[in-house]
């Protein structure tokens, strides 16, 4: 897509990104997933200066394997702009950044009900791991 721009999230993107996140995820009003540092950042996809996609990237250390990895969260594209290769372009941007950033692998979780998203991840080289996700609320 010729007029697609992918860049780091900036504070003025907040309202547009919150709108996207509310469309796809159960988020609270006090969400604080926008704090960037050297190891965590958001990316937005824009068409004609309109935010149409978002992904959150956290760079973590796998101590057991002695390597860095990315954990992706909140990968989403505005429903009016789906099936236009925006999410794949966003993932490709992240893959290239990972190579620059000494990252060995990328992980994400996705609900099985998000069939289109799961197809996207498989199409872009992700594999489903044989694992369970456990959580304990505190």
VEXVO-499236 format. One record per residue (C-alpha): residue number from 1; residue in one letter; y negated, x, z negated. Coordinates in steps of 0.05 Angstrom, whole numbers, plus 32768, in hexadecimal, padded with zeros to 4 digits. Each point is the difference from the previous one (the first is absolute). Last residue first. Layout:
% residues N
{seq:NUM	type:a	north:Y	east:X	up:Z}
...
END
This chain:
% residues 138
{seq:138	type:x	north:80DB	east:7FAB	up:7CA9}
{seq:137	type:x	north:8026	east:7FE6	up:803C}
{seq:136	type:x	north:8040	east:8025	up:8010}
{seq:135	type:x	north:800E	east:800B	up:8049}
{seq:134	type:x	north:803D	east:8014	up:8028}
{seq:133	type:x	north:8006	east:800C	up:804A}
{seq:132	type:x	north:8047	east:8006	up:8018}
{seq:131	type:x	north:8017	east:8033	up:8032}
{seq:130	type:x	north:8024	east:800A	up:8042}
{seq:129	type:x	north:7FC5	east:8017	up:8028}
{seq:128	type:x	north:7FE7	east:7FDC	up:803D}
{seq:127	type:x	north:7FEA	east:8030	up:8036}
{seq:126	type:x	north:7FB9	east:800C	up:8019}
{seq:125	type:x	north:7FFA	east:8019	up:8048}
{seq:124	type:x	north:7FC5	east:7FD7	up:801A}
{seq:123	type:x	north:802B	east:7FC6	up:801B}
{seq:122	type:x	north:8021	east:7FFA	up:7FBC}
{seq:121	type:x	north:7FBC	east:7FFA	up:7FDF}
{seq:120	type:x	north:7FE7	east:7FCD	up:8032}
{seq:119	type:x	north:803F	east:7FD6	up:7FFA}
{seq:118	type:x	north:7FF6	east:7FFF	up:7FB5}
{seq:117	type:x	north:7FB8	east:7FE9	up:8009}
{seq:116	type:x	north:8016	east:7FC8	up:802F}
{seq:115	type:x	north:8036	east:7FEA	up:7FD0}
{seq:114	type:x	north:7FD5	east:7FFE	up:7FC1}
{seq:113	type:x	north:8034	east:7FD6	up:7FDB}
{seq:112	type:x	north:8028	east:803F	up:7FF0}
{seq:111	type:x	north:7FC6	east:8017	up:7FD5}
{seq:110	type:x	north:7FE6	east:8045	up:8011}
{seq:109	type:x	north:8001	east:8042	up:7FDC}
{seq:108	type:x	north:7FE3	east:8040	up:8019}
{seq:107	type:x	north:8013	east:8049	up:8006}
{seq:106	type:x	north:7FE7	east:803A	up:802A}
{seq:105	type:x	north:8020	east:8044	up:8005}
{seq:104	type:x	north:7FF5	east:804B	up:7FFC}
{seq:103	type:x	north:7FB4	east:8001	up:7FF8}
{seq:102	type:x	north:7FDB	east:8041	up:800A}
{seq:101	type:x	north:7FBD	east:7FDD	up:800C}
{seq:100	type:x	north:7FF6	east:800F	up:804A}
{seq:99	type:x	north:8045	east:7FE2	up:800F}
{seq:98	type:x	north:7FF1	east:7FC4	up:7FD4}
{seq:97	type:x	north:7FBE	east:7FF5	up:8024}
{seq:96	type:x	north:8026	east:7FFB	up:8042}
{seq:95	type:x	north:8031	east:7FCE	up:7FE3}
{seq:94	type:x	north:7FC6	east:7FD8	up:7FE1}
{seq:93	type:x	north:7FDD	east:7FFB	up:8044}
{seq:92	type:x	north:8042	east:7FEB	up:801F}
{seq:91	type:x	north:8007	east:7FCA	up:7FCA}
{seq:90	type:x	north:7FBA	east:7FE5	up:8011}
{seq:89	type:x	north:8010	east:8000	up:804A}
{seq:88	type:x	north:8041	east:7FDA	up:7FF2}
{seq:87	type:x	north:7FD8	east:7FCE	up:7FD6}
{seq:86	type:x	north:7FCD	east:7FF6	up:8038}
{seq:85	type:x	north:8033	east:7FFA	up:8038}
{seq:84	type:x	north:7FE2	east:7FBD	up:8017}
{seq:83	type:x	north:8036	east:7FD4	up:7FE4}
{seq:82	type:x	north:7FD2	east:7FE9	up:7FC8}
{seq:81	type:x	north:7FB5	east:7FFB	up:8009}
{seq:80	type:x	north:7FF2	east:7FB8	up:7FEB}
{seq:79	type:x	north:8030	east:8008	up:7FC5}
{seq:78	type:x	north:7FD6	east:8039	up:7FE4}
{seq:77	type:x	north:802C	east:803D	up:7FF8}
{seq:76	type:x	north:8023	east:8018	up:7FC1}
{seq:75	type:x	north:801E	east:803D	up:7FDD}
{seq:74	type:x	north:7FF2	east:7FF4	up:7FB6}
{seq:73	type:x	north:8024	east:803D	up:7FE5}
{seq:72	type:x	north:801A	east:8041	up:801D}
{seq:71	type:x	north:801D	east:8037	up:7FD4}
{seq:70	type:x	north:7FF7	east:8044	up:801F}
{seq:69	type:x	north:802B	east:803C	up:7FEE}
{seq:68	type:x	north:7FF8	east:8046	up:7FE5}
{seq:67	type:x	north:803A	east:802F	up:7FF4}
{seq:66	type:x	north:8026	east:8022	up:7FC7}
{seq:65	type:x	north:803F	east:7FD6	up:800C}
{seq:64	type:x	north:8007	east:7FED	up:7FB7}
{seq:63	type:x	north:7FB5	east:8002	up:7FF4}
{seq:62	type:x	north:7FF0	east:7FCE	up:8037}
{seq:61	type:x	north:7FB4	east:8006	up:8000}
{seq:60	type:x	north:7FD4	east:7FC6	up:8015}
{seq:59	type:x	north:7FCC	east:7FF2	up:8036}
{seq:58	type:x	north:7FE9	east:7FB8	up:7FFC}
{seq:57	type:x	north:7FEE	east:7FDB	up:8040}
{seq:56	type:x	north:7FE3	east:7FBA	up:8003}
{seq:55	type:x	north:8001	east:7FDC	up:8043}
{seq:54	type:x	north:7FCF	east:7FD1	up:8021}
{seq:53	type:x	north:7FF5	east:7FDA	up:8040}
{seq:52	type:x	north:7FCE	east:7FD5	up:8026}
{seq:51	type:x	north:7FBE	east:801B	up:7FE4}
{seq:50	type:x	north:7FCB	east:7FED	up:8034}
{seq:49	type:x	north:7FD7	east:8038	up:801E}
{seq:48	type:x	north:8012	east:7FEB	up:8047}
{seq:47	type:x	north:8049	east:8007	up:7FEC}
{seq:46	type:x	north:800C	east:8024	up:7FBF}
{seq:45	type:x	north:803E	east:801A	up:7FDC}
{seq:44	type:x	north:7FF5	east:8013	up:7FB8}
{seq:43	type:x	north:801F	east:8038	up:7FD7}
{seq:42	type:x	north:8003	east:8005	up:7FB5}
{seq:41	type:x	north:8006	east:803F	up:7FD7}
{seq:40	type:x	north:8027	east:8022	up:7FC9}
{seq:39	type:x	north:8010	east:8049	up:7FF6}
{seq:38	type:x	north:7FBC	east:8023	up:8002}
{seq:37	type:x	north:7FDE	east:7FC4	up:7FE1}
{seq:36	type:x	north:7FF3	east:7FB9	up:8015}
{seq:35	type:x	north:7FF9	east:7FC4	up:7FD2}
{seq:34	type:x	north:800C	east:7FC2	up:802C}
{seq:33	type:x	north:803E	east:7FE4	up:7FDE}
{seq:32	type:x	north:7FD8	east:7FE4	up:7FC6}
{seq:31	type:x	north:800E	east:7FB6	up:8006}
{seq:30	type:x	north:7FDA	east:7FD7	up:7FCD}
{seq:29	type:x	north:8006	east:7FC0	up:8028}
{seq:28	type:x	north:804B	east:8004	up:7FFD}
{seq:27	type:x	north:802D	east:800B	up:803C}
{seq:26	type:x	north:803A	east:7FD8	up:801A}
{seq:25	type:x	north:8006	east:801E	up:8046}
{seq:24	type:x	north:7FF8	east:7FEB	up:8048}
{seq:23	type:x	north:7FC1	east:7FD7	up:8009}
{seq:22	type:x	north:7FE2	east:8019	up:7FBF}
{seq:21	type:x	north:8006	east:8047	up:8019}
{seq:20	type:x	north:7FDC	east:7FF1	up:8041}
{seq:19	type:x	north:7FC6	east:7FDE	up:7FDC}
{seq:18	type:x	north:7FFD	east:8039	up:7FCE}
{seq:17	type:x	north:7FFB	east:8031	up:803A}
{seq:16	type:x	north:7FC5	east:7FDC	up:801F}
{seq:15	type:x	north:7FDB	east:7FFB	up:7FBE}
{seq:14	type:x	north:800B	east:8049	up:7FEF}
{seq:13	type:x	north:7FEF	east:8021	up:8043}
{seq:12	type:x	north:7FBA	east:8013	up:7FE7}
{seq:11	type:x	north:8021	east:802D	up:7FCC}
{seq:10	type:x	north:8020	east:802D	up:8035}
{seq:9	type:x	north:8048	east:8001	up:8018}
{seq:8	type:x	north:8014	east:803C	up:802A}
{seq:7	type:x	north:8000	east:7FF8	up:804B}
{seq:6	type:x	north:8027	east:7FE0	up:8038}
{seq:5	type:x	north:7FD9	east:7FE9	up:803E}
{seq:4	type:x	north:801C	east:7FD1	up:8035}
{seq:3	type:x	north:7FD3	east:7FF6	up:803D}
{seq:2	type:x	north:8031	east:801B	up:8034}
{seq:1	type:x	north:8040	east:7FDF	up:7FE7}
END
